Structure formats: structure tokens, C-alpha cells
């Protein structure tokens, strides 16, 4: 039986993989959970090559994801990040307009994005598109809401979403 070795997930039988594998990694000093989700009775090694590439570039992809979040706030076309920030500022007892008057809203928002914790990365290489989900939280102990960044097999942004 052909096997594919992914350091985090172990040896994966290409002809009879399990549906779910899990693991952990440290990205930028934080522990994050990882999961690999497979759908079919077999998996092509090329699909797992994309997972291997992404595993090797998690810190760089995290930086790209945060840049996309900042750009989404700056262009005003994407309200996912704005809703997340405003919701959590309200939970903390501060209205968005009550923030530090010396801090420009864009610097406050950038600070908020820097404080987001990457808590999970889910790989879905078996889907037609082959994609990865990055889940971010301001504090998983305080909120169930997540900002989800979906990237394609090449690390290009597909969309941002708010989930709970």
C-alpha cells in the first residue's frame, strides 16, 4: 500500500485514507490545532503535496491572511472584519467610537488584527478546489466567534467569513 508521510499527521495510506487526521503545530509562538479532512476512498499524492507546502509556510500564510484582513478594513468593501471588531469592542464595554481618541481607527483596527490568535488550520485537499481554512479568534475562552480565512491550494485568498 502506498503511503504519504506528512510530519504533523503521520503516514497516510493513499489507497485507503481515513476521513480525518489531527495534529498540532506552533506558529509564531502559539499552539494551533491542525486537521486534515479527506472525502474519497483514495487521495492523489499531488493533493497532499499542497498540504505539505502549506504546512511549511504557515507563518508566512498567517502574515498574508492578516494583511488581507487589514486591506479588507481599509477598502471598506468587506464588512466581516469590521463586524467582528465592533462586536467584540461592545462585549468589552466600549463602543467603537469610544476608543482611544489619540489612536486613529485604522491603527486601533490594525492592533486588533495583530492580537487575533490563529487557533486552527483545516486542510481540505480532496475537494475539487483544494483549500485551507484558517480560524482566528480574539480569545477562544471569551468568544465562539471566529474570523475564517479561506485560501486556495496556492495560498491565494478566496474569502473571509464570520462564523460561530
C-alpha positions in Angstrom: 0.0 0.0 0.0 1.4 3.4 -1.0 1.9 5.7 2.0 2.4 9.5 2.1 4.2 11.0 5.1 3.1 14.3 6.5 5.1 15.1 9.5 2.2 16.5 11.5 -0.4 13.9 10.5 1.8 10.8 10.1 1.7 8.2 7.4 -1.4 8.4 5.2 -2.4 5.4 3.1 -3.1 6.8 -0.4 -5.5 4.0 -1.3 -7.5 3.9 1.9 -7.1 7.1 3.9 -9.1 7.9 7.0 -11.5 10.8 6.7 -9.9 12.8 9.5 -6.4 13.4 10.9 -5.4 15.8 13.5 -2.3 17.3 14.9 -0.7 20.5 16.4 1.9 23.0 15.4 3.5 26.1 16.8 3.0 29.2 14.6 4.6 32.4 15.8 4.9 31.1 19.3 1.3 29.9 19.6 0.0 26.3 19.6 -2.6 25.8 17.0 -4.7 22.7 16.1 -4.5 21.2 12.6 -6.8 18.9 10.9 -6.7 17.1 7.6 -10.1 16.3 6.1 -10.4 13.7 3.3 -13.5 12.7 1.4 -12.8 9.9 -1.1 -11.7 6.3 -0.9 -8.3 7.4 -2.1 -6.2 10.5 -2.4 -3.7 11.6 -5.1 -0.2 12.4 -3.7 -0.3 15.7 -5.6 -3.2 16.8 -3.4 -1.1 16.1 -0.3 1.8 17.9 -1.8 -0.2 21.1 -1.4 -0.8 20.3 2.3 2.9 19.8 2.7 3.7 23.2 1.1 1.1 24.9 3.3 2.5 23.2 6.4 5.9 24.5 5.5 4.7 28.1 5.1 2.2 28.6 7.9 3.9 31.7 9.4 4.1 33.3 6.0 0.5 32.5 5.2 -0.6 33.8 8.6 1.1 37.1 7.8 -0.6 37.2 4.4 -4.0 36.5 6.0 -3.6 39.3 8.4 -2.6 41.7 5.6 -5.8 40.7 3.7 -7.8 41.4 6.9 -6.2 44.9 7.2 -6.8 45.6 3.5 -10.4 44.4 3.8 -10.9 47.0 6.6 -9.2 49.7 4.6 -11.1 49.3 1.4 -14.5 49.2 3.2 -15.9 46.6 0.8 -15.7 43.7 3.2 -17.6 44.1 6.5 -16.7 40.8 8.1 -13.7 42.2 9.9 -15.5 45.4 10.9 -18.4 43.4 12.4 -16.1 41.2 14.3 -14.1 44.1 15.8 -17.2 46.2 16.6 -18.9 43.2 18.2 -16.0 42.4 20.5 -15.4 46.0 21.5 -19.1 46.2 22.5 -18.6 43.0 24.5 -15.7 44.6 26.3 -18.0 47.5 27.2 -16.6 50.0 24.8 -18.4 51.4 21.8 -16.2 51.6 18.7 -16.4 55.4 18.8 -15.3 55.4 22.5 -11.8 54.0 21.6 -8.7 56.0 22.5 -9.2 59.4 20.9 -5.4 59.6 20.2 -5.5 56.4 18.3 -6.7 56.6 14.7 -9.4 54.0 14.0 -7.1 52.3 11.4 -4.3 51.9 13.9 -6.8 50.5 16.5 -8.1 48.1 13.9 -4.5 47.0 12.9 -3.7 46.5 16.6 -6.9 44.3 17.0 -5.9 42.2 14.0 -2.4 41.7 15.4 -3.9 40.5 18.6 -6.0 37.8 16.8 -5.0 34.3 17.7 -4.7 31.7 14.9 -6.4 28.8 16.6 -7.0 26.3 13.9 -5.9 25.4 10.4 -8.1 22.9 8.5 -6.9 21.3 5.2 -9.4 20.1 2.6 -7.2 18.8 -0.3 -9.6 16.3 -1.5 -12.3 18.8 -2.5 -12.4 20.0 -6.1 -10.8 23.3 -5.3 -8.4 22.0 -2.7 -8.4 24.6 0.1 -7.3 25.5 3.6 -9.3 27.3 6.3 -7.6 29.5 8.9 -9.7 30.2 12.1 -8.8 33.3 14.1 -10.2 34.4 17.5 -9.5 37.4 19.7 -9.8 35.0 22.7 -11.3 31.5 22.4 -12.0 31.5 26.1 -14.3 34.5 25.7 -16.0 34.1 22.4 -17.2 31.5 20.0 -17.0 33.9 17.0 -14.2 33.3 14.5 -12.9 35.1 11.5 -12.3 32.4 8.9 -9.9 32.9 6.1 -10.2 30.5 3.2 -7.2 30.2 0.8 -6.9 28.0 -2.3 -4.3 25.3 -2.8 -1.7 28.1 -3.7 -2.4 30.3 -0.7 -4.5 32.9 -2.5 -7.4 34.4 -0.7 -10.8 33.1 -1.6 -12.9 34.7 1.1 -13.2 36.0 4.6 -16.1 34.9 6.8 -17.5 35.4 10.3 -18.6 32.1 12.0 -19.6 30.9 15.4 
